[in-house]
């Protein structure tokens, strides 16, 4: 699988490429199944590209397919990063390299922070547009308090993100349960 | 002992890593800081390298941390295996139950609501990853903040100006769209920031 090699910038960039290769060119699975796969790969924990590879591998070739697809998705990045890590540990002390990274570090923080705007916007859209009364649109933003609480707990409270995720899952299941009682 | 710690940590990261690369970054950061496998600067550098190299960010980060923490290739093999393993277990059980789940999971309120809640938590996770990286080591002076502001601006620019661009004439619209999406690409921005860093600090 050549997909691993050519994708840059994480899961979402990868999905379009996987679609072209697996659905359009090779016809391994059809469009509808592909969309189901994306939903599953995103819902399951772990790296989205790896999840997709496991699904496709299983559909095509069972166990052998899974092994092949996972290796195909992981190995190229693994080798590239390993080489970089080896070289970089030698170069780290060079003043020029240090200068370059002084410029890059704040940029990385910005690249992590800036997509939050889009993510927050998308998350606020309700799956089924509820009849939002005028002046009540702020209600859609209320769940962002969850985000805020999570961020503060991890940042200032040094709570492990794993706990935050577990608490979210438990709370959500409880609230569902109580809703079903009413 | 170090190897066991690495394995357990990255297994945990794979198991709870909802929401893709950036959210996984914040999980990795927490483990890295807790065990002191590397300094905060080193971690930011790794995220930068992970973003400019091909492949999933989670895999890139895991491989790099494994190598840096142990100084050996086996550390990388271990962390990468550990982060993939939970995916394998979960996805394979999901695949076996695929047809059963396919009918159920779209309208199961427990499932859909929990996923929706997790989306908001993931936003918080990513925000905390960014906040934890705002420290004296990464932001050394005013120029750092300038770079931060510019990169953030260019990243959200295509999204913010979408409607404005739609109003302009077609050829201009095309050109602006292509230009902006090129300029807002993480790799381009990281390269530009690196060049700026070299010119300013070297």
Interface residues (C-beta under 8 A of the other chain):
Chain A: X4 X5 X6 X7 X8 X9 X10 X11 X12 X14 X36 X40 X41 X42 X43 X44 X45 X46 X47 X48 X49 X50 X51 X54 X55 X58 X59 X66 X70 X73 X74 X76 X77 X78 X80 X81 X82 X84 X85 X86 X88 X89 X95 X96 X98 X99 X100 X101 X102 X103 X104 X105 X106 X107 X108 X109 X110 X111 X112 X113 X114 X115 X116 X117 X118 X119 X120 X121 X123 X127 X143 X144 X146 X147 X148 X149 X150 X151 X152 X153 X154 X155 X160 X161 X162 X164 X165 X166 X168 X169 X171 X172 X173 X175 X176 X179 X180
Chain B: X12 X14 X15 X16 X17 X18 X19 X20 X21 X22 X24 X25 X26 X27 X30 X34 X41 X44 X45 X47 X48 X49 X50 X51 X52 X53 X54 X55 X56 X57 X58 X59 X60 X63 X64 X67 X68 X71 X73 X76 X80 X83 X84 X86 X87 X88 X90 X91 X92 X94 X95 X98 X101 X102 X105 X109 X110 X111 X112 X113 X114 X115 X116 X117 X118 X119 X120 X121 X122 X123 X124 X125 X126 X127 X128 X129 X130 X131 X132 X133 X134 X137 X138 X139 X140 X144 X145 X147 X148 X149 X150 X151 X152 X155 X156 X159 X185 X186 X187 X189 X190 X192 X193 X194 X195 X196 X197 X198 X200 X201 X202
